[in-house]
Amino acid sequence: MFFILIKKSKNALRTKEKCVICNEKIEFHFKAMEEWGIEGTLCGKCYSKKIDEHYPGEHTRVNKHLD
């Protein structure tokens, strides 16, 4: 029973984490690259945008239609 309480509290802390750019809840968090000058975690959508801004070229950006 003690283990279940610890697991719930960890999940509760994780759901409070928000993206430093769009301030939405983060399901899968990404760490910003140093050259971006951003402190904190990003959601997948904002991370994908930053990759596209800083590294233009022939890479495939997924879920671009969701912007």
Backbone as CSV, one residue per row, in Angstrom:
resi,resn,N_x,N_y,N_z,CA_x,CA_y,CA_z,C_x,C_y,C_z
1,MET,0.822,-1.187,0.000,0.000,0.000,0.000,0.868,1.254,0.000
2,PHE,1.966,1.212,0.695,2.880,2.356,0.722,3.425,2.651,-0.676
3,PHE,3.738,1.604,-1.432,4.258,1.753,-2.790,3.251,2.455,-3.688
4,ILE,1.986,2.135,-3.572,0.943,2.750,-4.390,0.858,4.248,-4.115
5,LEU,0.970,4.655,-2.881,0.917,6.076,-2.545,2.090,6.836,-3.153
6,ILE,3.267,6.251,-3.121,4.442,6.897,-3.707,4.264,7.027,-5.213
7,LYS,3.786,5.985,-5.850,3.603,6.009,-7.298,2.585,7.081,-7.692
8,LYS,1.503,7.214,-6.965,0.499,8.233,-7.268,1.075,9.630,-7.112
9,SER,1.872,9.851,-6.082,2.436,11.190,-5.877,3.418,11.545,-6.981
10,LYS,4.191,10.585,-7.478,5.103,10.854,-8.595,4.310,11.212,-9.846
11,ASN,3.227,10.492,-10.120,2.403,10.795,-11.282,1.749,12.161,-11.149
12,ALA,1.342,12.522,-9.963,0.720,13.828,-9.742,1.719,14.941,-10.000
13,LEU,2.959,14.759,-9.597,3.979,15.772,-9.850,4.277,15.899,-11.334
14,ARG,4.305,14.806,-12.046,4.606,14.828,-13.470,3.518,15.554,-14.257
15,THR,2.245,15.405,-13.902,1.175,16.039,-14.663,1.149,17.548,-14.470
16,LYS,1.801,18.057,-13.425,1.834,19.495,-13.193,2.899,20.183,-14.042
17,GLU,3.794,19.410,-14.632,4.859,19.993,-15.431,4.284,20.599,-16.708
18,LYS,4.728,21.814,-17.014,4.212,22.516,-18.184,5.355,22.943,-19.085
19,CYS,5.038,23.105,-20.345,5.995,23.541,-21.348,6.383,24.992,-21.078
20,VAL,7.676,25.314,-21.190,8.135,26.669,-20.925,7.766,27.639,-22.046
21,ILE,7.375,27.125,-23.210,7.006,28.004,-24.321,5.497,28.221,-24.383
22,CYS,4.726,27.144,-24.449,3.276,27.279,-24.640,2.478,27.127,-23.346
23,ASN,3.128,26.691,-22.262,2.509,26.545,-20.945,1.419,25.471,-20.889
24,GLU,1.429,24.529,-21.827,0.484,23.409,-21.793,1.094,22.251,-21.018
25,LYS,0.248,21.344,-20.525,0.738,20.169,-19.798,1.584,19.314,-20.726
26,ILE,2.626,18.739,-20.158,3.559,17.921,-20.931,3.263,16.447,-20.703
27,GLU,3.028,15.724,-21.799,2.874,14.269,-21.713,4.242,13.608,-21.864
28,PHE,4.983,14.002,-22.895,6.339,13.531,-23.124,7.222,14.766,-23.143
29,HIS,8.132,14.872,-22.196,8.940,16.080,-22.089,10.230,15.947,-22.883
30,PHE,10.682,17.081,-23.401,11.911,17.153,-24.170,12.802,18.232,-23.577
31,LYS,14.085,18.006,-23.593,15.053,18.970,-23.085,15.506,19.855,-24.244
32,ALA,15.490,21.163,-24.020,15.926,22.102,-25.052,17.430,22.000,-25.252
33,MET,17.880,22.201,-26.465,19.309,22.181,-26.756,19.941,23.478,-26.268
34,GLU,21.198,23.419,-25.881,21.891,24.568,-25.286,21.867,25.790,-26.188
35,GLU,22.062,25.604,-27.487,22.130,26.737,-28.404,20.795,27.463,-28.567
36,TRP,19.711,26.885,-28.090,18.413,27.551,-28.163,18.250,28.601,-27.067
37,GLY,19.001,28.481,-25.992,18.920,29.433,-24.889,17.623,29.345,-24.099
38,ILE,17.074,28.151,-23.976,15.811,27.940,-23.260,16.095,27.075,-22.040
39,GLU,15.645,27.512,-20.877,15.785,26.734,-19.645,14.454,26.071,-19.331
40,GLY,14.458,24.781,-19.123,13.240,24.051,-18.780,12.898,23.015,-19.843
41,THR,11.751,22.391,-19.656,11.333,21.326,-20.566,10.299,21.824,-21.560
42,LEU,10.265,21.153,-22.698,9.354,21.507,-23.783,8.414,20.351,-24.070
43,CYS,7.236,20.682,-24.567,6.326,19.642,-25.050,6.800,19.220,-26.447
44,GLY,6.281,18.156,-26.955,6.690,17.646,-28.258,6.427,18.616,-29.392
45,LYS,5.317,19.336,-29.318,4.958,20.273,-30.374,5.963,21.430,-30.448
46,CYS,6.289,22.010,-29.314,7.237,23.129,-29.278,8.650,22.670,-29.626
47,TYR,9.022,21.479,-29.195,10.334,20.930,-29.533,10.460,20.759,-31.042
48,SER,9.414,20.246,-31.657,9.410,20.055,-33.099,9.540,21.396,-33.832
49,LYS,8.858,22.432,-33.330,8.958,23.767,-33.936,10.377,24.303,-33.833
50,LYS,11.000,24.137,-32.662,12.355,24.632,-32.462,13.356,23.892,-33.351
51,ILE,13.200,22.606,-33.503,14.062,21.834,-34.400,13.937,22.397,-35.813
52,ASP,12.714,22.668,-36.242,12.457,23.188,-37.583,13.072,24.578,-37.768
53,GLU,13.004,25.428,-36.735,13.571,26.784,-36.807,15.099,26.764,-36.872
54,HIS,15.723,25.974,-36.014,17.169,26.011,-35.876,17.915,25.090,-36.826
55,TYR,17.262,24.102,-37.347,17.914,23.149,-38.238,17.078,22.956,-39.498
56,PRO,16.963,24.001,-40.316,16.182,23.857,-41.552,16.894,22.900,-42.498
57,GLY,16.127,22.248,-43.314,16.740,21.316,-44.253,15.795,20.207,-44.633
58,GLU,16.349,19.063,-44.864,15.609,17.925,-45.395,15.146,16.939,-44.336
59,HIS,14.789,17.398,-43.152,14.256,16.477,-42.148,12.723,16.515,-42.209
60,THR,12.097,15.479,-41.719,10.643,15.379,-41.738,10.106,15.783,-40.384
61,ARG,9.263,16.782,-40.365,8.648,17.237,-39.113,7.281,16.574,-38.998
62,VAL,7.063,15.805,-37.953,5.800,15.099,-37.767,4.770,15.991,-37.116
63,ASN,3.514,15.746,-37.374,2.375,16.455,-36.783,2.414,17.961,-37.044
64,LYS,3.006,18.383,-38.144,3.081,19.804,-38.468,1.687,20.389,-38.677
65,HIS,0.754,19.562,-39.091,-0.625,20.024,-39.322,-1.326,20.409,-38.026
66,LEU,-0.772,20.071,-36.863,-1.404,20.395,-35.592,-1.088,21.810,-35.104
67,ASP,-0.192,22.524,-35.783,0.183,23.886,-35.361,-0.964,24.860,-35.481
